[in-house]
Amino acid sequence: MANGFTDEDDALLAELGVEVETKKHVSRTPREERIIAGFEEIQRFVDEHGRRPQHGEDRDIFERLYAVRLDRISESNECRDLIEPMDRQGLLSGAALAATDDTDELDDDALLDALGIAVEAPAITELKHVRSTAEKKAAEEIANRDRCEDFARFKPLFEQVQKELDTGLREARKFELKSEIAPGRFFIVGGQKAYVAEMGEVKLTDQGRTDARLRVIFDNGTESNMLMRSLQRALNADGDAGRRISEPHAGPLFSDRTIDGDEASGTIYVLRSKSDHPLVAENRDLVHKIGVTNMSVEKRIAGAHLQPTFLMANVEIVATYELYNINRTRLENLIHRIFEPARLDIEIMDRFGRPFVPKEWFLVPLFAINDAVEKIKDGTIASYAYDPAQAQFIRRSGGA
């Protein structure tokens, strides 16, 4: 049927007193479809960033395009009449009506022209071909690199950063602000890691904006003496591929007390099982479950004897660590990867007689778990690997 329901569905809904409304197909002109599609792109931007697109040379090319497009739509009576029914975010509310209904300027090429941006391809759908003069200059600065003569002193830094990315101590996040560019920071631009080794004196440009000369080292052994704004533009031009690499200490991971502004994230808990399974009973002081929860641990373990993840037995809490300002899931995955060599190999039956292989139990002494927590706290965990034969952490070859 036209409404997507079968006759039986309609009958059932009618018995429930639900009126089935058949939607009418609305025919739109190509121009109207183009205007709606353009507005939907603006809506997706607002959904993702939580704000209206803004003007400014320091803004991403897409955001600037959306900002101009929204202005054009707001200024056109015809566009407002078309768009207002779908304006769920109130983007048109309070905007002044213009005295024109001319929508020709809604063409993306015309919008880019209004921004002073040259179109190098016949279709705006290929925005990767659309670059301003400033963006071209930034790309040239990125491309024009010299061999880094003292790369040997930087290579270990790149290796350490990669280890910390692999273990979750660092994250590659979308680049957003120029203020993120500072000495000692790492970025991903043009598919390569970049390290800001030095920053010269910060000066004002003719346009009244701050800028500074940088020494940027790349992980392929080259370097560039480029401007801060050039690096910013190159990162923005990369779109989602332009990333900044977070610091290993974005906030306190564990704390005995909160600091003003800290947000509680949850608790790491270490449990010991009371199961009578032979493997568990013979190694009771070594068999531990390590998990993370955002509820009280007592509530988390309620009814443990009915849950296969708790080995169908009651448990006792042997240690807890409070978390602040950290992603619980990523931290739990990190801890489990650290102790992967000591994961307990056991299969039990749930209360329905079905086999189950728990993943969060490890043959590891409590002191080693404490050691892991301390190494995560001080940021050195990436330099170590857990050796179950020695029940201790061993420094990796080449570790800092």
C-alpha positions as CSV (number, residue, x, y, z in Angstrom):
1,M,0.0,0.0,0.0
2,A,1.0,3.6,-0.4
3,N,1.5,4.1,3.3
4,G,3.8,1.2,3.7
5,F,1.4,-1.0,5.6
6,T,-0.4,-4.1,4.4
7,D,-4.2,-4.5,4.5
8,E,-3.8,-6.6,7.7
9,D,-1.7,-3.9,9.3
10,D,-4.3,-1.3,8.5
11,A,-7.0,-3.4,9.9
12,L,-5.1,-4.0,13.1
13,L,-4.3,-0.4,13.6
14,A,-8.0,0.5,13.0
15,E,-9.0,-1.9,15.7
16,L,-6.6,-0.1,18.0
17,G,-8.1,3.2,17.1
18,V,-5.0,4.4,15.3
19,E,-5.8,6.4,12.2
20,V,-3.6,5.5,9.2
21,E,-2.6,8.6,7.3
22,T,-1.7,8.2,3.7
23,K,1.1,10.6,2.8
24,K,0.7,12.5,-0.4
25,H,3.6,12.6,-2.9
26,V,4.8,16.1,-3.4
27,S,6.3,16.9,-6.7
28,R,9.1,19.4,-6.6
29,T,11.1,21.2,-9.2
30,P,14.8,20.5,-9.6
31,R,15.5,24.0,-8.1
32,E,13.5,23.2,-5.0
33,E,15.2,19.8,-4.6
34,R,18.5,21.5,-4.8
35,I,17.6,24.1,-2.2
36,I,16.3,21.4,0.2
37,A,19.4,19.3,-0.3
38,G,21.6,22.3,0.5
39,F,19.6,23.0,3.6
40,E,19.8,19.4,4.8
41,E,23.6,19.6,4.5
42,I,23.5,22.7,6.9
43,Q,21.3,20.7,9.3
44,R,23.8,17.8,9.3
45,F,26.5,20.3,10.1
46,V,24.5,21.7,13.1
47,D,23.7,18.2,14.3
48,E,27.4,17.3,14.3
49,H,28.8,20.5,15.8
50,G,25.9,21.8,17.9
51,R,26.0,25.3,16.4
52,R,25.1,27.3,13.3
53,P,27.8,27.5,10.6
54,Q,29.9,30.7,11.0
55,H,31.7,33.0,8.6
56,G,35.5,33.7,8.8
57,E,38.7,32.9,7.0
58,D,39.8,30.6,9.8
59,R,36.7,28.4,9.3
60,D,36.6,25.2,7.3
61,I,35.6,25.8,3.6
62,F,32.5,23.7,4.1
63,E,31.4,25.7,7.2
64,R,31.9,29.0,5.3
65,L,29.9,27.7,2.4
66,Y,27.1,26.6,4.7
67,A,27.1,30.0,6.4
68,V,26.7,31.9,3.2
69,R,24.1,29.4,1.9
70,L,22.0,29.8,5.1
71,D,22.2,33.6,4.7
72,R,20.9,33.3,1.1
73,I,18.1,31.0,2.2
74,S,17.1,33.3,5.1
75,E,17.0,36.3,2.7
76,S,14.7,34.7,0.2
77,N,10.9,34.6,0.7
78,E,10.6,31.7,-1.7
79,C,13.3,29.7,0.1
80,R,11.9,30.4,3.5
81,D,8.4,29.2,2.5
82,L,10.0,26.0,1.2
83,I,12.3,25.3,4.0
84,E,10.5,26.5,7.2
85,P,8.4,23.3,7.5
86,M,11.6,21.2,7.8
87,D,13.5,23.8,10.0
88,R,13.6,21.5,13.1
89,Q,16.6,23.4,14.5
90,G,15.0,26.9,14.2
91,L,17.8,28.1,11.9
92,L,15.5,30.6,10.1
93,S,13.8,31.9,13.2
94,G,14.5,35.6,13.8
95,A,16.2,36.1,10.4
96,A,15.1,39.2,8.6
97,L,13.2,38.8,5.3
98,A,14.8,40.3,2.3
99,A,13.0,42.2,-0.4
100,T,14.0,39.7,-3.1
101,D,13.0,36.3,-4.2
102,D,16.0,35.8,-6.4
103,T,17.4,32.3,-5.7
104,D,19.9,32.2,-8.5
105,E,22.7,33.0,-6.1
106,L,22.0,29.7,-4.2
107,D,24.2,28.1,-6.9
108,D,27.3,26.7,-5.0
109,D,29.7,28.3,-7.5
110,A,28.1,31.7,-6.9
111,L,28.4,31.1,-3.1
112,L,32.0,30.3,-3.4
113,D,32.6,33.3,-5.6
114,A,31.0,35.4,-2.8
115,L,33.6,34.0,-0.5
116,G,36.4,34.9,-2.9
117,I,37.2,31.3,-3.6
118,A,38.1,30.1,-7.1
119,V,36.4,27.0,-8.4
120,E,39.0,24.8,-10.2
121,A,36.5,22.1,-11.3
122,P,33.2,22.4,-13.2
123,A,31.1,20.8,-10.4
124,I,31.0,21.9,-6.7
125,T,30.2,18.3,-5.8
126,E,34.0,17.8,-6.0
127,L,34.9,20.2,-3.2
128,K,38.3,18.7,-2.9
129,H,39.1,20.7,-6.0
130,V,38.0,24.0,-4.5
131,R,40.8,25.9,-2.7
132,S,41.4,29.4,-1.8
133,T,44.7,31.2,-2.5
134,A,45.6,30.9,1.2
135,E,44.9,27.1,1.1
136,K,47.0,26.7,-2.0
137,K,49.9,28.5,-0.3
138,A,49.4,26.3,2.8
139,A,49.5,23.2,0.6
140,E,52.7,24.4,-1.0
141,E,54.4,25.0,2.4
142,I,53.4,21.4,3.4
143,A,54.8,20.0,0.2
144,N,58.0,22.0,0.2
145,R,60.0,20.1,2.8
146,D,63.7,19.6,3.5
147,R,65.5,16.6,4.8
148,C,65.6,16.7,8.6
149,E,69.3,16.4,9.4
150,D,68.7,15.5,13.1
151,F,65.8,13.2,12.6
152,A,67.4,10.6,14.9
153,R,66.4,12.6,18.0
154,F,62.8,12.8,16.8
155,K,62.3,9.3,15.6
156,P,61.9,7.8,19.1
157,L,59.1,10.4,19.8
158,F,57.1,9.2,16.8
159,E,57.6,5.6,17.8
160,Q,56.4,6.4,21.4
161,V,53.4,8.3,20.1
162,Q,52.4,5.3,17.9
163,K,52.6,3.0,20.9
164,E,50.4,5.3,22.9
165,L,47.9,5.4,20.0
166,D,47.9,1.6,19.8
167,T,47.3,1.2,23.5
168,G,44.7,4.0,23.7
169,L,46.7,6.4,25.9
170,R,46.4,8.9,23.0
171,E,43.7,9.5,20.5
172,A,43.6,11.0,17.0
173,R,40.9,13.6,17.2
174,K,39.5,16.0,14.6
175,F,41.5,19.2,14.4
176,E,39.3,22.2,15.4
177,L,41.2,25.2,16.8
178,K,44.4,27.1,15.9
179,S,45.2,27.2,19.6
180,E,45.8,23.5,19.5
181,I,49.0,24.2,17.5
182,A,51.8,24.5,20.1
183,P,55.4,23.2,20.6
184,G,55.4,19.6,21.6
185,R,52.1,18.8,19.9
186,F,51.5,16.0,17.3
187,F,49.2,16.1,14.3
188,I,48.3,14.0,11.3
189,V,48.3,16.0,8.0
190,G,48.5,14.7,4.5
191,G,48.5,11.1,6.0
192,Q,51.7,11.7,8.0
193,K,52.4,12.4,11.6
194,A,53.7,15.9,12.2
195,Y,55.5,17.2,15.3
196,V,55.8,20.9,16.2
197,A,59.4,21.0,17.4
198,E,59.8,24.8,17.6
199,M,57.6,28.0,17.5
200,G,59.0,31.4,16.8
201,E,57.7,34.8,18.1
202,V,54.0,35.2,17.8
203,K,53.2,38.3,15.7
204,L,50.1,40.0,14.3
205,T,49.4,39.8,10.6
206,D,48.2,42.7,8.5
207,Q,44.7,41.4,9.1
208,G,45.2,41.6,12.9
209,R,45.5,37.8,13.4
210,T,48.2,36.0,15.3
211,D,50.8,33.9,13.5
212,A,54.2,32.4,14.1
213,R,56.9,30.5,12.2
214,L,57.1,26.8,13.1
215,R,59.6,24.1,12.7
216,V,57.5,21.0,11.9
217,I,59.1,17.5,11.8
218,F,57.3,14.8,9.8
219,D,57.6,11.0,10.5
220,N,59.1,10.4,7.1
221,G,62.3,12.2,8.1
222,T,61.5,15.6,6.5
223,E,60.8,19.0,8.0
224,S,59.2,22.3,7.1
225,N,59.7,25.9,8.2
226,M,56.1,26.9,7.9
227,L,53.6,29.4,9.4
228,M,51.2,28.3,12.1
229,R,48.2,29.5,9.9
230,S,49.6,27.4,7.0
231,L,49.5,24.3,9.2
232,Q,46.1,25.2,10.4
233,R,44.8,25.6,6.8
234,A,46.5,22.3,5.7
235,L,44.8,20.4,8.6
236,N,41.4,22.0,7.7
237,A,41.9,21.2,4.0
238,D,42.4,17.5,4.9
239,G,38.8,17.4,6.2
240,D,38.2,14.5,8.6
241,A,41.7,13.2,7.8
242,G,43.3,16.2,9.4
243,R,43.7,15.2,13.0
244,R,45.4,16.3,16.2
245,I,46.9,13.6,18.5
246,S,45.8,14.1,22.1
247,E,48.1,14.3,25.0
248,P,48.5,11.2,27.1
249,H,47.2,13.1,30.1
250,A,44.1,14.8,28.9
251,G,42.8,14.7,32.5
252,P,43.3,12.7,35.7
253,L,42.6,9.1,35.1
254,F,42.4,8.1,38.7
255,S,42.2,10.2,41.9
256,D,41.7,9.9,45.6
257,R,39.7,13.1,45.4
258,T,38.0,15.1,42.7
259,I,39.2,18.5,41.4
260,D,36.7,21.2,40.7
261,G,35.4,20.7,37.2
262,D,36.3,16.9,37.1
263,E,33.5,14.7,35.9
264,A,33.3,11.2,37.4
265,S,33.5,8.5,34.7
266,G,33.2,5.3,36.8
267,T,35.1,2.7,38.6
268,I,37.6,0.0,37.7
269,Y,36.8,-3.1,39.8
270,V,38.9,-6.2,40.6
271,L,36.9,-9.3,41.7
272,R,37.8,-12.7,43.1
273,S,35.5,-15.6,42.4
274,K,34.0,-18.0,44.9
275,S,33.4,-20.6,42.2
276,D,34.2,-24.3,42.9
277,H,35.4,-24.9,39.4
278,P,38.7,-26.8,39.7
279,L,40.7,-24.3,37.7
280,V,39.4,-21.4,39.8
281,A,39.6,-23.2,43.1
282,E,43.3,-24.2,42.5
283,N,44.3,-20.6,41.6
284,R,41.9,-18.6,43.6
285,D,44.4,-15.9,44.7
286,L,45.5,-15.4,41.0
287,V,42.2,-15.5,39.2
288,H,40.7,-12.0,38.9
289,K,38.0,-10.4,36.9
290,I,38.9,-6.8,35.8
291,G,36.1,-4.6,34.6
292,V,34.8,-1.0,34.5
293,T,31.4,0.2,35.5
294,N,29.5,3.5,35.8
295,M,27.3,2.2,38.6
296,S,28.2,1.1,42.1
297,V,30.3,-2.1,42.1
298,E,27.9,-3.6,44.6
299,K,25.1,-3.1,42.2
300,R,27.1,-4.4,39.3
301,I,27.8,-7.7,41.0
302,A,24.3,-8.3,42.3
303,G,23.1,-11.7,41.3
304,A,26.6,-12.7,40.2
305,H,25.8,-16.4,40.8
306,L,23.2,-16.3,38.0
307,Q,25.5,-14.6,35.4
308,P,28.0,-16.6,33.3
309,T,30.2,-13.5,33.0
310,F,30.8,-13.9,36.8
311,L,31.4,-17.7,36.4
312,M,28.0,-18.5,37.8
313,A,29.2,-17.9,41.3
314,N,29.3,-15.2,43.9
315,V,32.4,-12.9,44.0
316,E,34.3,-10.6,46.4
317,I,35.6,-7.2,45.7
318,V,39.4,-7.0,46.2
319,A,40.2,-3.6,44.7
320,T,38.6,-0.5,43.1
321,Y,40.0,2.6,41.3
322,E,37.9,5.7,40.7
323,L,38.0,7.2,37.2
324,Y,37.6,10.9,36.2
325,N,37.4,12.5,32.8
326,I,38.1,9.3,30.8
327,N,36.4,7.0,28.4
328,R,35.4,3.9,30.4
329,T,35.2,1.6,27.4
330,R,38.6,2.5,25.9
331,L,40.2,2.2,29.3
332,E,38.7,-1.2,29.9
333,N,39.8,-2.4,26.5
334,L,43.3,-1.1,27.2
335,I,43.5,-3.1,30.5
336,H,42.3,-6.2,28.8
337,R,44.9,-5.9,26.0
338,I,47.6,-5.4,28.6
339,F,46.8,-8.7,30.3
340,E,45.8,-10.6,27.2
341,P,48.7,-13.1,27.6
342,A,47.3,-14.0,31.0
343,R,43.6,-14.3,30.0
344,L,41.9,-17.2,31.8
345,D,41.1,-20.1,29.3
346,I,37.8,-21.5,30.7
347,E,34.4,-22.5,29.5
348,I,31.4,-22.8,31.8
349,M,27.7,-23.6,31.4
350,D,25.1,-20.9,31.9
351,R,21.9,-21.7,33.8
352,F,20.3,-22.9,30.5
353,G,23.1,-25.4,29.9
354,R,24.7,-23.4,27.1
355,P,28.5,-23.1,26.9
356,F,30.0,-19.7,27.6
357,V,33.6,-18.4,27.4
358,P,34.1,-15.4,29.8
359,K,36.6,-12.7,28.5
360,E,37.3,-10.6,31.6
361,W,39.0,-13.1,33.9
362,F,42.8,-13.3,34.1
363,L,45.5,-15.3,35.9
364,V,47.3,-12.4,37.3
365,P,48.3,-11.4,40.9
366,L,46.7,-8.3,42.4
367,F,50.1,-6.5,42.7
368,A,50.5,-6.7,38.9
369,I,47.1,-5.1,38.4
370,N,48.1,-2.3,40.8
371,D,51.4,-1.9,38.8
372,A,49.4,-1.7,35.6
373,V,47.2,1.1,37.1
374,E,50.2,3.0,38.2
375,K,51.8,2.8,34.8
376,I,48.6,4.0,33.1
377,K,48.5,6.9,35.5
378,D,52.1,8.0,34.8
379,G,51.8,7.4,31.1
380,T,54.6,4.7,30.8
381,I,52.4,1.6,30.2
382,A,53.2,1.7,26.4
383,S,56.8,1.0,27.2
384,Y,56.0,-2.2,29.0
385,A,54.5,-5.7,28.2
386,Y,53.1,-8.1,30.8
387,D,55.0,-11.4,31.1
388,P,52.8,-14.0,32.7
389,A,55.7,-16.4,33.3
390,Q,57.4,-13.8,35.5
391,A,54.1,-12.2,36.7
392,Q,55.6,-8.8,36.1
393,F,55.9,-6.0,33.5
394,I,59.0,-6.1,31.2
395,R,60.3,-3.1,29.4
396,R,59.8,-3.4,25.7
397,S,62.8,-3.3,23.4
398,G,63.4,0.4,22.6
399,G,61.0,1.5,25.2
400,A,61.5,5.0,26.7
